[in-house]
């Protein structure tokens, strides 16, 4: 699992997949909001969780990876 998270090729794929998944009508709005709302909230209010020493970008990247894996597994299985 860590090999995927540390792979540059893996991150390039995440960045390629995130846009089409967010635009896809096959992925319900509630799933898209599971990615967007926490990312936006953390960008606006990072001090709301002062005990977490994570950067805004790290949280966003984690959510992007989680969302792409989840959405493809649930809605775009061929």
C-alpha angles and dihedrals in degrees: 000000000000090000089064092048093051097043118106089206090055092053092048087056092049091053091048094049101042097072097049091045092052090048096043117111088208091069110074120236092244090060091050090050090053086066102034103043098054091044094051093043092051091048091051099039110024091150091062087083101041095165093064112084094199126129119236091245093051091054091047093049091049090051092047092053093045093047096048093049093046097044094047092047095048104035113016102049108139 
